[in-house]
Amino acid sequence: MLHIAIYDHSIQSSSKLESCLKRIEEMFDEKMEIDIFCSSTEFYQYFKSKYYDAVYLEIELNNEDGITVGKTIRDQLGNDKIQIIYMSSSEPYATRVIKTRPMDLLMKPLTFVQILESIQTVKRLNKQQDDYFEFKAGYTSYKIPFHEILYFENSSRKIKILTKNFTSCFYGSMDSVQEATRFYNFIQIHKSYLVNSDYIQKYEYHQVTLSNGEVLPISQPNRKRIRMQRLHFE
């Protein structure tokens, strides 16, 4: 599934783009989850807690500059993975948009071929950087880059996931989470905790302290193994 955001002050333009995306979805059996935004407040609120594969971003917004929004995505929010596809009715932006590392700059009015080619590029680039954890909470699907995840916590039949920006829960097993994260820097410190070692600020024999200040326990059966792992990599 592709997660797509559209940020454009024009409802008509957003609706046309959404219709084309839904047509592509039907033609190629490519599932998409599409969110439309017309204000920066709502856009940033969703963007901080949800993963998007791509954003179609109008440059000439009513109260702000779309390129500035792109710069915020890259520099302040630290998201280098989302594909930014700028949209514009004029052409004097080439030298400015390049600093935000966009995937493309589409000239309006958009055509179906333009949109189709952009989606095909997003899919191709996604395959080249397929390093995210995907889960579903309620009716919403999420794709979270592994490097943003602090830890997973097992609680009965639910798994809690905590990232740098938000917390969520989903139904699953710790075994399946361990399988999904086995090629990344996650270590099991307890039957209930799978922790991203990049965020461990302090190791102690019985606990670890994370960069966000949280203290998590190391269970007795895991203490010797974790200590040996640390000695091996130090």
N, C-alpha and C positions, 0 to 999 in steps of 0.2 A: 504493500500500500504506500502511496505517495501522500505526504502531508503538505498541502499548498496553502500559502497565505496570499491574499490580494489586498494591497493597500492603495486605494485610489479615492479621491474625493468625488469622482463622478460615479453615481449609482448606475447610470446607463452603461458606462464603460466597463464597470465591474461585472455587471450582469451579462454583458456580451461575452466577456472573457470566461466567466463561469460556465456559460452555455457551451462554449467551444471545448472547455475542459471536460464537461460531462459527455459531450459527443465523442471525444477521444476515449473516455472511460468505457463507453459502450462499444465503440468500434474495435478496440484492442484488448478488451477485458482487463483493463488496468484500473484497479480500485484507487480512488482518490478521496481524501478528506479535505474539503475546501473551506477556509474561513475568510470572510470578507471584512475589511476594516475601512473606516473613513475618518478615524481620529487617532492621533498618536497615543493618547491615554489608554484606549482600549487595545491598540496594537501592542504596546510595550507590556501591558498587563498579561496578555496571552503569551507573548513571545518569551517572557521570563520563565514561564511554567510549562511550556509545551514545545515539542520538537517540530520543526518544519524542514522539509527537504529543500523547498524553494519559496521565494517571495517575489511576486510580480509587484514592482514598486514604481508608482508614478513619480516622476521628478518634479513636475509643477503642481505641488499640493497647495491647497488654499492658504494654510497658515504656516507652512514650513517648507523646507527644501528636501525633496526625497533623497538627494545625495547626502545630506546631513544625517538623515535617518539611517542610510547605509553605513555611514561612518560610525554612527552610534552602535550599530549591530556588530561591526568589526572590532572597534577599539574599546568601547565602554562595556559592552556585553560580552566581548571576547569570543564571538561566534565566527569562526573561520570556515565552517563546514557548509552552512546554508548557501544555496545558489541564489544570488541576487540577480534578478532580471529587471532592469530598468525599462520604463515605458515613457515615451515623450512624443510630443507633436512637433518639436523642433530639434535642431542638430548641434547646438553650440556647447555640448556637454562632454565630449569625448575625453578631453584632457583632465576633467575633474572626476569623472566616474572611475577612471582607471585606478585611482588611489584606494578605492573601496573594493577592489578585486571582484568586479561583477562577472557573471557568466555571460551576459549579453545586454545589449541596448536595443530594444525594439521600437521602431517608429510607428506611431499611430497614424491612421486607424489600423489596428491589428488585423491580420488575416489569419484564417484557420491554419494555413501552412506555417506561418511564423510560430504560432502557438504549438502546433504539433512538433515542429523541429526543436523547440525549446524543451518540451517534455521529454523527448527522446534523448536530448543531451543530459538532462537532469538524471534520467535513469542510468545512462552510461557512466556518468561521474559517480553516482551512488555505488555502483558495483565496484568502482575502484577504491572507495573508502568506506567499505561496509563494516564499520567499527562502532556499532551502537547496540544498545539493549532495547528490545521491543516488547511492550506488554500492553494489556488492555485493562483499564479501570472503568467500570460502568460501561457507558456507551462510547467512551473516548479511547482512541489508540494513541500510544506514545512511543517515540523513538528517542532514547536518551544516549548521547555519546558516552562511552565507557569512562572517558577521562573526567567527566563531570560528576560521576557517582561516588559518594563518600562511603556508603555501606548499604548492605541489605540486612534486614532483620526478619527472622522467622517467628511468626506469632500464630500458633494454631495452624489453620489452613490458609492464612494470609501471609504475604510477604510485603514488608514495608521497604520502600526504596527512598533513600534520602540523597539528594543532590546538592550542588552548591546553591541552587535557586528555589527548590521546592521539595515537598514530601508527598508521597502518594502510597497507596496500597493496592495490591492485586492478588487474586487467587492463584496459587501455584505452590511448588515445592522447592525447598532449598537445594535438593539434588539437581533439579533442572536449571536453577540459577547458577550453580557451580559449573555445570556443563557448559553453559553459555559464556561464562567468564574465564574459562580455564586458560585461555591464551593471553590474559591480561593480568595486571598486578593486584589480584585479589587474594587474600589469605583468610582462611577460616580460623578465627581465634576462639570460637565457641560454637556449639551446635546451633545457636540462634543468631550468630553474627558472621557475615562475610564482608571483609573490610578492604577497601582500596588502599594498599600500602603507601601510595603516593601522598595520602592525607594523614598518615600517622606521624605525629609530631614528636611523640615521646613513647618509648617502650619501657615498660617495667615488667617484672616477673609475672605479676598477676593481672595487669591491665595495660591498656594503651590509651593515650590521649590524642585526639584528633585535632586538626588545624582549626576546627570550629569550637574547640574547647570541650567537646563531649568526651567523657571517659567511659570506655567499654571494657568489660571483663574478659580475661583470657582464662578459659576453663582449664582445670587441672590436666586433663589428657592432652591438651594442645601446648602446654607451656614448654616442654622439652623440645618438641618439634620446631616451634617458632624460634626458640633460642638458637637451635642448630642452624636454622635457615639464615638467621641474622649473622651468625659467625661465618657462614659460608660466603655471604655477599659483602661482608665488611672488608 
